[in-house]
């Protein structure tokens, strides 16, 4: 779940947000630099591995909701990150094997792993592209071959927008994606927030300054703006873990350091 520096290839000596996340989940697709940076984060936020696992559960619930309850059959997963257990297509295909899923990430290691895992998949595509360039993503030939943007599509932006700094205009980026979707489409996102523990989040941000991506938590109001005129599904933009037990920590509020929501593009009037 990362967006790296433009034009950056494999950089094993520089911490990588996706590989750090892999480390939090107990994976092995990480380098010494990733482990060192992740260890620094864990000194500040020892609950991060549990939060990462909770995040995977949040993605699973979101995908099941979109496919089973809202009838979505096309999913564009932006900043998908390294493959792990219970990937988006696996969750969706338990409900309907014909759901088409496109994973997008600009990290070459992420894409190489994804393509190897999905070599025989017929309804799943892995594309190396930069989500910060929405016009290129929406017009990418592999993506337009897999997805019909004249029909409803669900875009997932889970745990990725807080890796896009303000000077890259994330509001414009997300608005461009919203504008490219048909009515009845959905935007699902989760995002770290400064609302509960701003000092803690500032310390985490400082550690990510040496990684390939910054860490930019935002307020509830700023995160709400990403949905534009999309209609938020109940219960709205809420605490990131509304349906699960919070991670074990001396301060339960530390687990509540982000928000998640799902919005639907209204029909044209």
C-alpha positions as CSV (number, residue, x, y, z in Angstrom):
1,X,0.0,0.0,0.0
2,X,2.4,2.6,-1.2
3,X,3.1,5.2,-3.7
4,X,6.8,5.6,-4.1
5,X,8.9,8.4,-5.5
6,X,8.3,9.0,-9.2
7,X,10.6,6.9,-11.3
8,X,11.9,5.0,-8.3
9,X,12.8,1.3,-8.9
10,X,13.8,-1.2,-6.3
11,X,15.6,0.6,-3.5
12,X,16.5,-2.0,-0.8
13,X,18.5,0.5,1.2
14,X,15.5,2.9,1.6
15,X,12.5,2.1,3.7
16,X,9.4,1.3,1.7
17,X,5.9,1.8,3.1
18,X,4.5,-1.4,1.5
19,X,7.4,-3.5,2.8
20,X,7.1,-2.0,6.2
21,X,3.4,-2.9,6.2
22,X,4.4,-6.4,5.1
23,X,6.7,-6.5,8.2
24,X,3.9,-5.4,10.5
25,X,1.8,-8.3,9.2
26,X,4.7,-10.8,9.8
27,X,5.6,-11.2,6.2
28,X,9.0,-11.8,4.7
29,X,9.0,-9.5,1.7
30,X,11.0,-6.8,3.3
31,X,14.6,-5.6,3.7
32,X,16.8,-4.6,6.6
33,X,16.0,-0.9,6.0
34,X,12.3,-1.6,6.1
35,X,12.7,-3.6,9.3
36,X,14.7,-0.9,11.0
37,X,12.2,1.8,10.1
38,X,9.3,-0.4,11.2
39,X,11.1,-1.1,14.5
40,X,11.3,2.7,15.0
41,X,7.6,3.0,14.4
42,X,6.9,0.2,16.8
43,X,8.8,2.1,19.5
44,X,6.3,4.8,19.2
45,X,3.2,2.7,18.3
46,X,3.6,-0.9,19.5
47,X,0.1,-1.7,18.5
48,X,0.9,-1.2,14.8
49,X,1.0,-5.0,13.9
50,X,-2.5,-5.5,15.4
51,X,-3.7,-2.3,13.6
52,X,-2.4,-3.7,10.3
53,X,-4.3,-7.0,10.9
54,X,-7.4,-5.0,11.8
55,X,-6.9,-3.1,8.6
56,X,-6.9,-6.3,6.5
57,X,-10.2,-7.2,8.2
58,X,-11.6,-3.8,7.3
59,X,-10.7,-4.3,3.6
60,X,-12.4,-7.8,3.7
61,X,-15.6,-6.3,5.2
62,X,-15.6,-3.5,2.7
63,X,-15.2,-5.8,-0.3
64,X,-17.9,-8.2,0.9
65,X,-20.3,-5.3,1.4
66,X,-19.7,-3.9,-2.1
67,X,-19.9,-7.3,-3.9
68,X,-22.6,-9.0,-1.8
69,X,-24.8,-6.1,-0.8
70,X,-24.3,-3.6,-3.5
71,X,-23.8,-5.9,-6.5
72,X,-20.4,-4.5,-7.6
73,X,-18.7,-6.7,-10.2
74,X,-15.7,-4.4,-11.0
75,X,-13.1,-3.3,-8.5
76,X,-10.1,-1.0,-9.0
77,X,-7.7,-1.4,-6.0
78,X,-5.3,1.6,-6.0
79,X,-2.1,1.3,-4.1
80,X,-2.8,-2.3,-3.5
81,X,0.5,-3.2,-1.8
82,X,2.2,-6.6,-1.5
83,X,0.0,-9.7,-1.9
84,X,-1.0,-11.2,1.4
85,X,-3.6,-13.6,2.8
86,X,-7.2,-12.9,1.8
87,X,-6.5,-10.5,-1.1
88,X,-9.3,-8.4,-2.6
89,X,-10.0,-10.8,-5.5
90,X,-10.1,-13.8,-3.2
91,X,-12.7,-12.2,-1.0
92,X,-14.8,-11.1,-4.0
93,X,-14.5,-14.4,-5.8
94,X,-15.9,-16.3,-2.9
95,X,-19.1,-14.4,-3.6
96,X,-18.9,-14.3,-7.4
97,X,-15.9,-15.7,-9.4
98,X,-16.7,-13.4,-12.3
99,X,-15.9,-10.2,-10.4
100,X,-13.2,-8.4,-12.2
101,X,-10.4,-6.9,-10.1
102,X,-7.5,-4.7,-11.1
103,X,-4.7,-4.1,-8.7
104,X,-2.6,-0.9,-9.3
105,X,0.7,-0.1,-7.6
106,X,3.8,1.8,-8.7
107,X,6.2,-0.4,-6.8
108,X,7.9,-2.9,-9.1
109,X,8.3,-5.5,-6.4
110,X,4.7,-5.3,-5.5
111,X,3.7,-5.8,-9.1
112,X,6.2,-8.6,-9.7
113,X,4.8,-10.5,-6.7
114,X,1.2,-9.9,-7.8
115,X,1.8,-11.1,-11.4
116,X,3.5,-14.2,-10.2
117,X,0.7,-15.0,-7.8
118,X,-2.0,-14.3,-10.4
119,X,-0.4,-15.8,-13.5
120,X,-3.3,-18.1,-14.2
121,X,-6.1,-15.7,-13.1
122,X,-8.7,-14.8,-15.8
123,X,-10.5,-12.0,-14.1
124,X,-7.6,-10.3,-12.2
125,X,-5.1,-7.9,-13.6
126,X,-2.0,-6.3,-12.0
127,X,-0.9,-3.0,-13.4
128,X,2.2,-0.9,-12.5
129,X,1.0,2.7,-12.5
130,X,1.0,5.7,-10.2
131,X,-2.3,6.5,-8.6
132,X,-1.2,10.1,-8.4
133,X,-1.7,10.3,-12.1
134,X,-5.4,9.5,-12.4
135,X,-5.8,10.4,-16.0
136,X,-3.1,7.8,-16.9
137,X,-4.6,5.2,-14.6
138,X,-8.2,5.7,-16.0
139,X,-6.9,5.6,-19.5
140,X,-4.4,2.7,-19.1
141,X,-5.0,0.1,-21.9
142,X,-4.7,-2.8,-19.5
143,X,-7.2,-1.2,-17.1
144,X,-9.7,-0.2,-19.8
145,X,-9.5,-3.7,-21.2
146,X,-10.4,-5.2,-17.9
147,X,-13.0,-2.7,-16.6
148,X,-15.9,-1.0,-18.2
149,X,-16.1,2.6,-16.8
150,X,-19.5,3.1,-18.3
151,X,-20.8,0.7,-15.7
152,X,-20.4,0.9,-11.9
153,X,-16.9,0.3,-10.6
154,X,-15.7,0.3,-7.0
155,X,-12.5,2.1,-6.3
156,X,-10.6,1.1,-3.2
157,X,-8.1,3.6,-1.7
158,X,-7.4,1.8,1.5
159,X,-4.6,3.1,3.7
160,X,-2.9,4.9,0.8
161,X,-4.1,8.5,0.6
162,X,-2.1,9.3,3.8
163,X,1.0,8.5,1.8
164,X,0.2,11.3,-0.7
165,X,1.4,14.8,0.6
166,X,-0.6,17.9,0.3
167,X,1.7,19.5,-2.3
168,X,0.6,16.7,-4.8
169,X,-3.0,17.8,-4.4
170,X,-4.7,14.6,-3.3
171,X,-8.1,16.3,-3.4
172,X,-7.7,16.9,-7.1
173,X,-6.5,13.3,-7.6
174,X,-9.5,11.8,-5.9
175,X,-11.9,14.2,-7.6
176,X,-10.5,13.0,-11.0
177,X,-11.2,9.4,-10.1
178,X,-14.7,10.3,-9.0
179,X,-15.4,12.2,-12.2
180,X,-14.3,9.2,-14.2
181,X,-16.8,6.8,-12.7
182,X,-20.4,6.0,-13.8
183,X,-23.3,6.7,-11.5
184,X,-23.8,3.8,-9.1
185,X,-20.1,3.5,-8.6
186,X,-18.4,3.5,-5.2
187,X,-15.4,5.0,-3.5
188,X,-14.1,3.2,-0.4
189,X,-11.2,4.7,1.5
190,X,-9.5,4.5,4.9
191,X,-7.1,7.2,6.2
192,X,-5.0,7.9,9.2
193,X,-6.1,10.9,11.2
194,X,-4.6,13.6,13.5
195,X,-7.9,14.0,15.4
196,X,-7.2,11.8,18.4
197,X,-3.4,11.8,19.1
198,X,-1.8,14.5,16.9
199,X,1.6,14.3,18.8
200,X,1.8,10.6,18.3
201,X,0.9,10.8,14.6
202,X,3.6,13.6,14.2
203,X,6.2,11.2,15.6
204,X,5.2,8.5,13.2
205,X,5.3,11.0,10.3
206,X,8.9,11.9,11.2
207,X,10.0,8.3,10.9
208,X,8.4,8.0,7.5
209,X,10.3,11.0,6.2
210,X,13.2,8.7,5.4
211,X,10.9,6.2,3.6
212,X,9.8,6.2,0.0
213,X,6.5,7.8,1.0
214,X,5.6,10.4,3.5
215,X,2.9,9.8,6.2
216,X,0.3,12.5,6.2
217,X,-2.6,11.9,8.6
218,X,-5.5,14.3,8.1
219,X,-8.5,15.6,10.0
220,X,-12.0,14.1,9.7
221,X,-13.1,17.2,7.7
222,X,-10.3,16.8,5.2
223,X,-10.9,13.1,4.8
224,X,-14.7,13.8,4.3
225,X,-13.8,16.1,1.4
226,X,-12.4,13.2,-0.6
227,X,-15.9,11.9,-1.1
228,X,-17.1,15.1,-2.8
229,X,-20.8,14.7,-3.7
230,X,-20.8,10.9,-3.3
231,X,-23.4,9.7,-0.8
232,X,-21.8,8.1,2.2
233,X,-23.2,4.7,3.2
234,X,-24.3,4.3,6.8
235,X,-22.7,4.7,9.3
236,X,-20.8,7.4,7.4
237,X,-17.1,8.3,7.8
238,X,-16.4,6.6,11.1
239,X,-13.7,5.4,13.3
240,X,-11.5,2.9,11.4
241,X,-12.5,-0.1,13.6
242,X,-16.2,0.4,14.2
243,X,-17.1,-3.3,14.1
244,X,-14.1,-5.0,15.7
245,X,-12.3,-5.0,19.0
246,X,-9.7,-2.3,19.1
247,X,-6.0,-3.4,19.2
248,X,-4.7,-4.2,22.6
249,X,-3.1,-1.1,24.1
250,X,-3.0,0.7,27.3
251,X,-4.8,3.6,25.6
252,X,-7.7,2.3,23.5
253,X,-8.0,5.6,21.7
254,X,-4.6,5.0,20.1
255,X,-6.3,2.4,18.0
256,X,-8.7,5.0,16.8
257,X,-6.3,7.0,14.8
258,X,-8.1,6.9,11.5
259,X,-11.4,6.9,9.6
260,X,-13.0,4.7,6.9
261,X,-16.1,5.1,4.7
262,X,-17.8,4.0,1.5
263,X,-19.6,6.5,-0.8
264,X,-21.8,6.0,-3.8
265,X,-21.9,8.2,-6.9
266,X,-25.5,9.5,-7.2
267,X,-27.5,9.0,-10.3
268,X,-27.6,12.0,-12.7
269,X,-30.5,14.3,-12.1
